[in-house]
Amino acid sequence: MAKKNLAVTIDRPIGYDHDGTIYPINYGYVAGIMGGDGEEQDAYILTEGDQPLKTFTGQLIAVVHRADDVETKWVVTDSDKPYSAEEIMATIQFMEQYFESTIEMMEG
């Protein structure tokens, strides 16, 4: 899959408390694209800022594949920073620690 621009609706902004898990990054979904669970595609948002957002437009840079779940998670950023798979995993570890996950980096 190649990099592409996406609009994300944030439903779990930075600081969101989900059953005791506090989100350190913004997290949301891409409207109109269905994920493996039959719901709209989920996305982790990587930004340089630390502000809770309501919406976000950025570039898809990676896909998180879960061997033990039907869902994949997309990773979207607005930064020109070249994130590595290791940096992405460290950032999303707050949630991915519960799954057997690998990261596929997008090309182009």
N, CA, C and O atoms as CSV, one atom per row, in Angstrom:
chain,resi,resn,atom,element,x,y,z
A,1,MET,N,N,0.854,-1.176,0.000
A,1,MET,CA,C,0.000,0.000,0.000
A,1,MET,C,C,0.902,1.242,0.000
A,1,MET,O,O,1.929,1.275,0.678
A,2,ALA,N,N,0.512,2.237,-0.751
A,2,ALA,CA,C,1.275,3.475,-0.827
A,2,ALA,C,C,0.742,4.497,0.172
A,2,ALA,O,O,-0.378,4.388,0.670
A,3,LYS,N,N,1.577,5.489,0.445
A,3,LYS,CA,C,1.147,6.579,1.326
A,3,LYS,C,C,0.000,7.324,0.651
A,3,LYS,O,O,-0.017,7.469,-0.571
A,4,LYS,N,N,-0.953,7.793,1.442
A,4,LYS,CA,C,-2.056,8.598,0.909
A,4,LYS,C,C,-2.554,9.524,1.997
A,4,LYS,O,O,-2.361,9.267,3.186
A,5,ASN,N,N,-3.199,10.608,1.580
A,5,ASN,CA,C,-3.748,11.580,2.529
A,5,ASN,C,C,-5.119,11.123,2.999
A,5,ASN,O,O,-5.926,10.615,2.220
A,6,LEU,N,N,-5.366,11.316,4.293
A,6,LEU,CA,C,-6.610,10.871,4.909
A,6,LEU,C,C,-7.143,11.909,5.878
A,6,LEU,O,O,-6.376,12.636,6.509
A,7,ALA,N,N,-8.461,11.972,5.991
A,7,ALA,CA,C,-9.118,12.782,7.019
A,7,ALA,C,C,-9.561,11.826,8.123
A,7,ALA,O,O,-10.204,10.811,7.857
A,8,VAL,N,N,-9.205,12.165,9.372
A,8,VAL,CA,C,-9.512,11.311,10.512
A,8,VAL,C,C,-10.394,12.084,11.494
A,8,VAL,O,O,-10.108,13.236,11.820
A,9,THR,N,N,-11.456,11.448,11.957
A,9,THR,CA,C,-12.298,11.990,13.022
A,9,THR,C,C,-11.758,11.436,14.335
A,9,THR,O,O,-11.650,10.221,14.502
A,10,ILE,N,N,-11.421,12.319,15.259
A,10,ILE,CA,C,-10.843,11.900,16.533
A,10,ILE,C,C,-11.971,11.612,17.527
A,10,ILE,O,O,-12.772,12.492,17.841
A,11,ASP,N,N,-12.024,10.371,18.014
A,11,ASP,CA,C,-13.016,10.040,19.053
A,11,ASP,C,C,-12.357,9.696,20.391
A,11,ASP,O,O,-13.044,9.499,21.393
A,12,ARG,N,N,-11.030,9.625,20.402
A,12,ARG,CA,C,-10.268,9.425,21.637
A,12,ARG,C,C,-9.073,10.382,21.604
A,12,ARG,O,O,-7.974,9.997,21.205
A,13,PRO,N,N,-9.294,11.617,22.022
A,13,PRO,CA,C,-8.213,12.615,21.983
A,13,PRO,C,C,-7.166,12.364,23.072
A,13,PRO,O,O,-7.396,11.596,24.006
A,14,ILE,N,N,-6.033,13.015,22.937
A,14,ILE,CA,C,-4.991,12.933,23.960
A,14,ILE,C,C,-5.627,13.154,25.334
A,14,ILE,O,O,-6.390,14.101,25.527
A,15,GLY,N,N,-5.311,12.282,26.277
A,15,GLY,CA,C,-5.850,12.388,27.626
A,15,GLY,C,C,-7.110,11.566,27.856
A,15,GLY,O,O,-7.554,11.438,28.997
A,16,TYR,N,N,-7.699,11.006,26.799
A,16,TYR,CA,C,-8.906,10.197,26.916
A,16,TYR,C,C,-8.646,8.990,27.817
A,16,TYR,O,O,-7.620,8.324,27.684
A,17,ASP,N,N,-9.559,8.713,28.719
A,17,ASP,CA,C,-9.450,7.583,29.643
A,17,ASP,C,C,-10.404,6.488,29.192
A,17,ASP,O,O,-11.623,6.639,29.281
A,18,HIS,N,N,-9.845,5.384,28.707
A,18,HIS,CA,C,-10.640,4.235,28.273
A,18,HIS,C,C,-10.360,3.076,29.222
A,18,HIS,O,O,-9.376,2.355,29.060
A,19,ASP,N,N,-11.222,2.903,30.203
A,19,ASP,CA,C,-11.084,1.823,31.188
A,19,ASP,C,C,-9.713,1.835,31.867
A,19,ASP,O,O,-9.107,0.785,32.081
A,20,GLY,N,N,-9.235,3.030,32.202
A,20,GLY,CA,C,-7.956,3.164,32.899
A,20,GLY,C,C,-6.749,3.341,32.000
A,20,GLY,O,O,-5.656,3.637,32.482
A,21,THR,N,N,-6.933,3.163,30.700
A,21,THR,CA,C,-5.854,3.422,29.757
A,21,THR,C,C,-5.990,4.858,29.281
A,21,THR,O,O,-6.994,5.222,28.668
A,22,ILE,N,N,-4.981,5.672,29.563
A,22,ILE,CA,C,-4.984,7.073,29.154
A,22,ILE,C,C,-4.263,7.193,27.814
A,22,ILE,O,O,-3.118,6.762,27.680
A,23,TYR,N,N,-4.926,7.771,26.839
A,23,TYR,CA,C,-4.356,7.905,25.504
A,23,TYR,C,C,-3.334,9.037,25.462
A,23,TYR,O,O,-3.682,10.190,25.717
A,24,PRO,N,N,-2.065,8.720,25.140
A,24,PRO,CA,C,-1.026,9.745,25.047
A,24,PRO,C,C,-0.977,10.426,23.681
A,24,PRO,O,O,-0.259,11.406,23.488
A,25,ILE,N,N,-1.753,9.890,22.736
A,25,ILE,CA,C,-1.840,10.459,21.390
A,25,ILE,C,C,-3.312,10.512,20.989
A,25,ILE,O,O,-4.160,9.888,21.627
A,26,ASN,N,N,-3.602,11.255,19.937
A,26,ASN,CA,C,-4.957,11.287,19.395
A,26,ASN,C,C,-5.214,10.001,18.613
A,26,ASN,O,O,-4.308,9.441,17.996
A,27,TYR,N,N,-6.465,9.545,18.651
A,27,TYR,CA,C,-6.851,8.279,18.030
A,27,TYR,C,C,-8.255,8.463,17.476
A,27,TYR,O,O,-9.109,9.075,18.118
A,28,GLY,N,N,-8.486,7.938,16.298
A,28,GLY,CA,C,-9.812,8.107,15.722
A,28,GLY,C,C,-10.088,7.110,14.617
A,28,GLY,O,O,-9.584,5.987,14.632
A,29,TYR,N,N,-10.904,7.539,13.645
A,29,TYR,CA,C,-11.301,6.644,12.563
A,29,TYR,C,C,-11.412,7.418,11.259
A,29,TYR,O,O,-11.598,8.635,11.240
A,30,VAL,N,N,-11.290,6.664,10.167
A,30,VAL,CA,C,-11.427,7.220,8.826
A,30,VAL,C,C,-12.841,6.897,8.353
A,30,VAL,O,O,-13.162,5.741,8.076
A,31,ALA,N,N,-13.671,7.912,8.262
A,31,ALA,CA,C,-15.074,7.720,7.873
A,31,ALA,C,C,-15.166,7.149,6.463
A,31,ALA,O,O,-14.449,7.566,5.553
A,32,GLY,N,N,-16.069,6.182,6.309
A,32,GLY,CA,C,-16.346,5.623,4.998
A,32,GLY,C,C,-15.445,4.475,4.582
A,32,GLY,O,O,-15.674,3.864,3.538
A,33,ILE,N,N,-14.426,4.167,5.374
A,33,ILE,CA,C,-13.564,3.021,5.084
A,33,ILE,C,C,-13.767,2.018,6.219
A,33,ILE,O,O,-13.532,2.325,7.388
A,34,MET,N,N,-14.202,0.834,5.859
A,34,MET,CA,C,-14.522,-0.168,6.875
A,34,MET,C,C,-13.300,-1.013,7.224
A,34,MET,O,O,-12.548,-1.434,6.344
A,35,GLY,N,N,-13.115,-1.250,8.508
A,35,GLY,CA,C,-12.022,-2.079,9.009
A,35,GLY,C,C,-12.447,-3.527,9.125
A,35,GLY,O,O,-13.580,-3.882,8.801
A,36,GLY,N,N,-11.535,-4.356,9.587
A,36,GLY,CA,C,-11.773,-5.790,9.697
A,36,GLY,C,C,-12.843,-6.176,10.694
A,36,GLY,O,O,-13.378,-7.283,10.639
A,37,ASP,N,N,-13.163,-5.261,11.617
A,37,ASP,CA,C,-14.185,-5.549,12.625
A,37,ASP,C,C,-15.579,-5.088,12.199
A,37,ASP,O,O,-16.528,-5.178,12.979
A,38,GLY,N,N,-15.707,-4.593,10.955
A,38,GLY,CA,C,-16.997,-4.116,10.468
A,38,GLY,C,C,-17.303,-2.685,10.866
A,38,GLY,O,O,-18.364,-2.164,10.522
A,39,GLU,N,N,-16.401,-2.044,11.578
A,39,GLU,CA,C,-16.527,-0.638,11.966
A,39,GLU,C,C,-15.578,0.179,11.095
A,39,GLU,O,O,-14.749,-0.375,10.374
A,40,GLU,N,N,-15.709,1.503,11.169
A,40,GLU,CA,C,-14.827,2.342,10.365
A,40,GLU,C,C,-13.372,2.176,10.803
A,40,GLU,O,O,-13.086,1.908,11.970
A,41,GLN,N,N,-12.463,2.339,9.844
A,41,GLN,CA,C,-11.038,2.073,10.048
A,41,GLN,C,C,-10.432,2.955,11.133
A,41,GLN,O,O,-10.540,4.179,11.074
A,42,ASP,N,N,-9.793,2.332,12.126
A,42,ASP,CA,C,-9.153,3.053,13.218
A,42,ASP,C,C,-7.798,3.600,12.793
A,42,ASP,O,O,-7.128,3.044,11.923
A,43,ALA,N,N,-7.405,4.718,13.438
A,43,ALA,CA,C,-6.121,5.335,13.113
A,43,ALA,C,C,-5.485,5.968,14.343
A,43,ALA,O,O,-6.132,6.689,15.102
A,44,TYR,N,N,-4.198,5.677,14.517
A,44,TYR,CA,C,-3.368,6.380,15.490
A,44,TYR,C,C,-2.850,7.634,14.801
A,44,TYR,O,O,-2.469,7.584,13.632
A,45,ILE,N,N,-2.832,8.755,15.512
A,45,ILE,CA,C,-2.357,10.021,14.956
A,45,ILE,C,C,-1.035,10.387,15.613
A,45,ILE,O,O,-0.959,10.513,16.835
A,46,LEU,N,N,0.009,10.559,14.802
A,46,LEU,CA,C,1.311,10.983,15.309
A,46,LEU,C,C,1.535,12.427,14.886
A,46,LEU,O,O,1.598,12.726,13.693
A,47,THR,N,N,1.655,13.320,15.857
A,47,THR,CA,C,1.906,14.732,15.589
A,47,THR,C,C,2.995,15.229,16.524
A,47,THR,O,O,3.299,14.595,17.534
A,48,GLU,N,N,3.573,16.357,16.181
A,48,GLU,CA,C,4.589,16.967,17.030
A,48,GLU,C,C,3.950,17.625,18.256
A,48,GLU,O,O,4.595,17.751,19.297
A,49,GLY,N,N,2.696,18.041,18.140
A,49,GLY,CA,C,2.011,18.709,19.239
A,49,GLY,C,C,1.409,17.728,20.223
A,49,GLY,O,O,1.371,16.521,19.983
A,50,ASP,N,N,0.935,18.276,21.349
A,50,ASP,CA,C,0.331,17.427,22.376
A,50,ASP,C,C,-1.072,17.894,22.723
A,50,ASP,O,O,-1.525,17.727,23.856
A,51,GLN,N,N,-1.758,18.478,21.753
A,51,GLN,CA,C,-3.103,18.997,21.977
A,51,GLN,C,C,-4.171,17.989,21.549
A,51,GLN,O,O,-4.025,17.341,20.512
A,52,PRO,N,N,-5.232,17.851,22.328
A,52,PRO,CA,C,-6.363,17.028,21.898
A,52,PRO,C,C,-6.989,17.634,20.647
A,52,PRO,O,O,-7.176,18.848,20.566
A,53,LEU,N,N,-7.307,16.801,19.688
A,53,LEU,CA,C,-7.888,17.259,18.428
A,53,LEU,C,C,-9.284,16.678,18.242
A,53,LEU,O,O,-9.644,15.684,18.874
A,54,LYS,N,N,-10.069,17.310,17.366
A,54,LYS,CA,C,-11.386,16.792,16.988
A,54,LYS,C,C,-11.334,16.148,15.612
A,54,LYS,O,O,-12.008,15.150,15.358
A,55,THR,N,N,-10.527,16.729,14.723
A,55,THR,CA,C,-10.322,16.185,13.387
A,55,THR,C,C,-8.850,16.330,13.040
A,55,THR,O,O,-8.118,17.089,13.676
A,56,PHE,N,N,-8.431,15.592,12.026
A,56,PHE,CA,C,-7.035,15.622,11.617
A,56,PHE,C,C,-6.939,15.188,10.165
A,56,PHE,O,O,-7.618,14.249,9.749
A,57,THR,N,N,-6.108,15.857,9.400
A,57,THR,CA,C,-5.821,15.439,8.030
A,57,THR,C,C,-4.326,15.226,7.922
A,57,THR,O,O,-3.538,16.113,8.251
A,58,GLY,N,N,-3.941,14.062,7.464
A,58,GLY,CA,C,-2.529,13.745,7.351
A,58,GLY,C,C,-2.300,12.598,6.399
A,58,GLY,O,O,-3.193,12.187,5.657
A,59,GLN,N,N,-1.078,12.088,6.436
A,59,GLN,CA,C,-0.654,11.062,5.505
A,59,GLN,C,C,-0.510,9.711,6.207
A,59,GLN,O,O,0.080,9.612,7.283
A,60,LEU,N,N,-1.061,8.679,5.576
A,60,LEU,CA,C,-0.910,7.318,6.064
A,60,LEU,C,C,0.543,6.902,5.877
A,60,LEU,O,O,1.051,6.904,4.755
A,61,ILE,N,N,1.225,6.540,6.985
A,61,ILE,CA,C,2.633,6.153,6.882
A,61,ILE,C,C,2.879,4.693,7.248
A,61,ILE,O,O,3.930,4.142,6.924
A,62,ALA,N,N,1.911,4.061,7.924
A,62,ALA,CA,C,2.112,2.671,8.343
A,62,ALA,C,C,0.777,2.002,8.652
A,62,ALA,O,O,-0.231,2.661,8.910
A,63,VAL,N,N,0.804,0.676,8.617
A,63,VAL,CA,C,-0.343,-0.138,9.016
A,63,VAL,C,C,0.133,-1.093,10.100
A,63,VAL,O,O,1.154,-1.765,9.952
A,64,VAL,N,N,-0.624,-1.142,11.193
A,64,VAL,CA,C,-0.329,-2.055,12.291
A,64,VAL,C,C,-1.191,-3.297,12.088
A,64,VAL,O,O,-2.419,-3.225,12.109
A,65,HIS,N,N,-0.532,-4.433,11.892
A,65,HIS,CA,C,-1.221,-5.710,11.718
A,65,HIS,C,C,-1.200,-6.451,13.043
A,65,HIS,O,O,-0.161,-6.558,13.696
A,66,ARG,N,N,-2.356,-6.957,13.429
A,66,ARG,CA,C,-2.477,-7.727,14.664
A,66,ARG,C,C,-2.712,-9.194,14.321
A,66,ARG,O,O,-3.718,-9.538,13.701
A,67,ALA,N,N,-1.784,-10.053,14.724
A,67,ALA,CA,C,-1.907,-11.483,14.442
A,67,ALA,C,C,-3.036,-12.121,15.244
A,67,ALA,O,O,-3.576,-13.154,14.847
A,68,ASP,N,N,-3.392,-11.509,16.370
A,68,ASP,CA,C,-4.395,-12.084,17.259
A,68,ASP,C,C,-5.667,-11.243,17.339
A,68,ASP,O,O,-6.353,-11.237,18.361
A,69,ASP,N,N,-5.976,-10.533,16.248
A,69,ASP,CA,C,-7.177,-9.690,16.204
A,69,ASP,C,C,-7.588,-9.531,14.741
A,69,ASP,O,O,-6.754,-9.674,13.847
A,70,VAL,N,N,-8.857,-9.238,14.489
A,70,VAL,CA,C,-9.334,-9.053,13.121
A,70,VAL,C,C,-9.043,-7.648,12.583
A,70,VAL,O,O,-9.167,-7.398,11.384
A,71,GLU,N,N,-8.659,-6.743,13.470
A,71,GLU,CA,C,-8.447,-5.353,13.068
A,71,GLU,C,C,-7.004,-5.065,12.676
A,71,GLU,O,O,-6.066,-5.711,13.143
A,72,THR,N,N,-6.860,-4.068,11.798
A,72,THR,CA,C,-5.578,-3.408,11.582
A,72,THR,C,C,-5.777,-1.972,12.027
A,72,THR,O,O,-6.900,-1.469,12.048
A,73,LYS,N,N,-4.703,-1.326,12.377
A,73,LYS,CA,C,-4.740,0.090,12.762
A,73,LYS,C,C,-3.855,0.848,11.793
A,73,LYS,O,O,-2.767,0.386,11.449
A,74,TRP,N,N,-4.312,2.002,11.353
A,74,TRP,CA,C,-3.508,2.830,10.475
A,74,TRP,C,C,-2.781,3.870,11.313
A,74,TRP,O,O,-3.264,4.272,12.371
A,75,VAL,N,N,-1.627,4.301,10.841
A,75,VAL,CA,C,-0.833,5.333,11.500
A,75,VAL,C,C,-0.750,6.514,10.544
A,75,VAL,O,O,-0.275,6.384,9.416
A,76,VAL,N,N,-1.221,7.677,11.012
A,76,VAL,CA,C,-1.327,8.872,10.177
A,76,VAL,C,C,-0.549,10.003,10.845
A,76,VAL,O,O,-0.592,10.152,12.066
A,77,THR,N,N,0.162,10.799,10.044
A,77,THR,CA,C,0.935,11.911,10.588
A,77,THR,C,C,0.901,13.105,9.634
A,77,THR,O,O,0.606,12.964,8.448
A,78,ASP,N,N,1.208,14.275,10.178
A,78,ASP,CA,C,1.356,15.478,9.366
A,78,ASP,C,C,2.813,15.916,9.314
A,78,ASP,O,O,3.153,16.927,8.699
A,79,SER,N,N,3.647,15.154,9.958
A,79,SER,CA,C,5.050,15.524,10.108
A,79,SER,C,C,5.886,15.017,8.950
A,79,SER,O,O,5.604,13.966,8.375
A,80,ASP,N,N,6.914,15.772,8.615
A,80,ASP,CA,C,7.875,15.308,7.625
A,80,ASP,C,C,8.922,14.414,8.276
A,80,ASP,O,O,9.821,13.901,7.610
A,81,LYS,N,N,8.789,14.236,9.597
A,81,LYS,CA,C,9.721,13.380,10.327
A,81,LYS,C,C,9.615,11.956,9.801
A,81,LYS,O,O,8.516,11.413,9.696
A,82,PRO,N,N,10.744,11.351,9.471
A,82,PRO,CA,C,10.706,9.963,8.988
A,82,PRO,C,C,10.622,8.975,10.153
A,82,PRO,O,O,11.648,8.479,10.618
A,83,TYR,N,N,9.425,8.692,10.618
A,83,TYR,CA,C,9.239,7.753,11.722
A,83,TYR,C,C,9.700,6.357,11.297
A,83,TYR,O,O,9.439,5.918,10.178
A,84,SER,N,N,10.383,5.677,12.201
A,84,SER,CA,C,10.749,4.279,11.965
A,84,SER,C,C,9.657,3.395,12.575
A,84,SER,O,O,8.845,3.852,13.379
A,85,ALA,N,N,9.658,2.134,12.177
A,85,ALA,CA,C,8.699,1.187,12.755
A,85,ALA,C,C,8.898,1.084,14.269
A,85,ALA,O,O,7.925,0.944,15.011
A,86,GLU,N,N,10.144,1.153,14.729
A,86,GLU,CA,C,10.435,1.074,16.150
A,86,GLU,C,C,9.876,2.283,16.904
A,86,GLU,O,O,9.335,2.134,18.000
A,87,GLU,N,N,10.005,3.482,16.319
A,87,GLU,CA,C,9.465,4.693,16.949
A,87,GLU,C,C,7.950,4.645,17.011
A,87,GLU,O,O,7.348,5.040,18.009
A,88,ILE,N,N,7.340,4.163,15.947
A,88,ILE,CA,C,5.878,4.043,15.929
A,88,ILE,C,C,5.424,3.066,17.012
A,88,ILE,O,O,4.513,3.371,17.782
A,89,MET,N,N,6.052,1.899,17.075
A,89,MET,CA,C,5.651,0.904,18.068
A,89,MET,C,C,5.826,1.435,19.481
A,89,MET,O,O,4.982,1.183,20.340
A,90,ALA,N,N,6.903,2.164,19.738
A,90,ALA,CA,C,7.110,2.740,21.070
A,90,ALA,C,C,5.992,3.717,21.424
A,90,ALA,O,O,5.571,3.787,22.579
A,91,THR,N,N,5.515,4.465,20.442
A,91,THR,CA,C,4.465,5.457,20.671
A,91,THR,C,C,3.104,4.823,20.903
A,91,THR,O,O,2.316,5.324,21.705
A,92,ILE,N,N,2.820,3.730,20.212
A,92,ILE,CA,C,1.498,3.094,20.316
A,92,ILE,C,C,1.491,1.900,21.266
A,92,ILE,O,O,0.486,1.196,21.370
A,93,GLN,N,N,2.584,1.672,21.945
A,93,GLN,CA,C,2.722,0.543,22.862
A,93,GLN,C,C,1.665,0.553,23.963
A,93,GLN,O,O,1.291,-0.503,24.473
A,94,PHE,N,N,1.183,1.741,24.333
A,94,PHE,CA,C,0.158,1.836,25.379
A,94,PHE,C,C,-1.048,0.955,25.057
A,94,PHE,O,O,-1.721,0.477,25.970
A,95,MET,N,N,-1.329,0.735,23.773
A,95,MET,CA,C,-2.454,-0.117,23.372
A,95,MET,C,C,-1.973,-1.435,22.758
A,95,MET,O,O,-2.548,-2.490,23.028
A,96,GLU,N,N,-0.941,-1.379,21.948
A,96,GLU,CA,C,-0.492,-2.576,21.236
A,96,GLU,C,C,0.173,-3.599,22.141
A,96,GLU,O,O,0.406,-4.731,21.717
A,97,GLN,N,N,0.485,-3.226,23.387
A,97,GLN,CA,C,1.062,-4.189,24.330
A,97,GLN,C,C,0.135,-5.373,24.587
A,97,GLN,O,O,0.576,-6.426,25.047
A,98,TYR,N,N,-1.143,-5.195,24.288
A,98,TYR,CA,C,-2.131,-6.246,24.519
A,98,TYR,C,C,-2.301,-7.184,23.322
A,98,TYR,O,O,-3.083,-8.133,23.376
A,99,PHE,N,N,-1.559,-6.911,22.235
A,99,PHE,CA,C,-1.718,-7.669,20.994
A,99,PHE,C,C,-0.366,-8.114,20.460
A,99,PHE,O,O,0.673,-7.591,20.864
A,100,GLU,N,N,-0.384,-9.069,19.560
A,100,GLU,CA,C,0.818,-9.478,18.845
A,100,GLU,C,C,0.821,-8.697,17.532
A,100,GLU,O,O,0.182,-9.094,16.558
A,101,SER,N,N,1.549,-7.583,17.522
A,101,SER,CA,C,1.473,-6.631,16.424
A,101,SER,C,C,2.785,-6.502,15.656
A,101,SER,O,O,3.876,-6.635,16.210
A,102,THR,N,N,2.633,-6.238,14.357
A,102,THR,CA,C,3.767,-5.889,13.510
A,102,THR,C,C,3.394,-4.647,12.730
A,102,THR,O,O,2.214,-4.342,12.559
A,103,ILE,N,N,4.410,-3.925,12.254
A,103,ILE,CA,C,4.165,-2.680,11.526
A,103,ILE,C,C,4.656,-2.802,10.094
A,103,ILE,O,O,5.793,-3.201,9.843
A,104,GLU,N,N,3.783,-2.451,9.161
A,104,GLU,CA,C,4.121,-2.379,7.739
A,104,GLU,C,C,4.246,-0.909,7.378
A,104,GLU,O,O,3.272,-0.162,7.473
A,105,MET,N,N,5.432,-0.487,6.965
A,105,MET,CA,C,5.657,0.905,6.569
A,105,MET,C,C,5.165,1.101,5.130
A,105,MET,O,O,5.332,0.220,4.287
A,106,MET,N,N,4.563,2.256,4.859
A,106,MET,CA,C,4.052,2.563,3.528
A,106,MET,C,C,5.194,3.070,2.642
A,106,MET,O,O,6.162,3.655,3.128
A,107,GLU,N,N,5.063,2.843,1.383
A,107,GLU,CA,C,6.072,3.280,0.414
A,107,GLU,C,C,5.672,4.603,-0.217
A,107,GLU,O,O,4.492,4.948,-0.291
A,108,GLY,N,N,6.675,5.330,-0.667
A,108,GLY,CA,C,6.443,6.524,-1.466
A,108,GLY,C,C,6.168,7.711,-0.694
A,108,GLY,O,O,5.956,8.782,-1.262
